[in-house]
Amino acid sequence: MSRVYPIRNCVQTVGKDISNGAYRDITGAILAGGKNERMEGADKSFIKIGNTSIIQKTIDILKSLFREIIIVTNSPSDYKVYKKDCHIVTDIIKDIGPLGGIHSALSHASKDAVFFIACDMPFLHNGVIRNELDYFNKVHCDALIPRIGRRIEPLHSVYGRNLKHTVSDFIKSGNDYSVRGFLETVDVRYWDLDDTLFYRNIFKNLNTPEEVERVKKINEDKIKGMA
């Protein structure tokens, strides 16, 4: 069983000079699974909120934090335009969902840890990510997972690269391909956050065309100002 260590919430960006690639020992990884049936076959990464696609905004934020960025996708040709800024890789073990993407990124990363983000989160917040990374650097654990109440966010989380063999063995056992199941086998610390509209929007992901339309009506600047 994983060990639970609640961590106090901190909304404000850490007060230090952060230049491009400040987190030199951490890789940023985007999990871009590809086509989605509930989205009428569209790739969620390329949905535009305002004038910018989700994938471009995500890359821009990660570029300000990491020197190494990986995109894990089953449609690498769709992402070739991003080769200048990112390593484009595919799942080493196919058709097992997000856990396969986590395994692939951990296997390709050259840094000590990997920050994972899903490709369909339109309201990423640079300051929240920085706080999460700073906490991870202060504590000793295999993975740091945000948590709001009982809801965890394993695809906005930090995993130690040392887990690449552990996740490989877990997958090969064939008993469970869920990220939650895997986390039960390693040393996890949960970053407990307040259940506010601010955080609910930060961790919002898009699964249907209706959700996309609702999100497009949200004023992003107003959301960021609600902390």
ABEGO torsion letter per residue (X at the ends): XBBBBBBBBBABBBBBBBBBGABAABBBBBBBAEBBAAAGGBBAAABBBEABBAAAAAAAAAAAABABBBBBBABAAAAAAAAAABBBBBBABBGAEAAAAAAAAAAABABABBBBBBAABAABBAAAAAAAAAAAAABBBABBBBBBEABBBAABBBBBAAAAAAAAAAAAAGABABAAAAAAABBBBBBBBBBBAAAAAAABBBABAAAAAAAAABBAAAAAAAX
